[in-house]
Amino acid sequence: MLFYAHLSTTNQDLDAQTDALTAAGAERSFSERMSGAMAERPELDKMLDQPPAHCKENCRL
């Protein structure tokens, strides 16, 4: 399981969310802190480029 978190302010904290998702089985996390007005989200793009766990070859989300 993968997860993505986007924070738009510096006073927001990922720790509780990350801990809960890791406990639920998340294998990898992608997160970024930037304005919600930004159209480009490099970490989201990285996550979407990951093949699903059940995929053996030539798979994409």
N, C-alpha and C positions, 0 to 999 in steps of 0.2 A: 504494500500500500504506500502510495506517495501522498504528500500533502503540501499545499501552498498557502502561505500566509502573507498578506500585504498589510503593512502598517503605514499610516500616513502621517503620524506625529511621533516626535522623539520621546514623548512621555508614555507611549504604549509599550508593553512588555510581552514578549513571546514565550517566556519561560513556562507559565502554567499551561498554555495551549500546546506547546511542544511536548511537555511532560505527559499530558493526557493522551495525545495522539501516539506517542511512542509506546505508552502502556497499552494502547488499543491495537498495536501491531504495525504502526507506520515504520517503514524501513528507511525512508529517506524524506527529508524535508527541504523545501525551497521557500525562502522568505526574502522579502525586501522592504525597505523603508523608503518611501518616496511619495511625493504628492499624488493624490488620486487623479489629478488632471493629466498626469503623464500617460501618453498613449503607449509607449514602449515599456514592457515589463520583462527584462532579460531573464529573471529567475522563473517566471511563469513559462516563458518560451522554452527554457531548459527542461522544465518538468514535462511539458507537452511533447517534447522530443523523445521522452523515454518510452520504450515499448511496454505494453501491459505485461504483467508477470506471467500470465498464461501463454503469451505469444512465443512461438518457437522461431519464426523467421518472417521477414518482410511484413511486420505489423506496425501500425501506428495508431495512436489514439484517434 
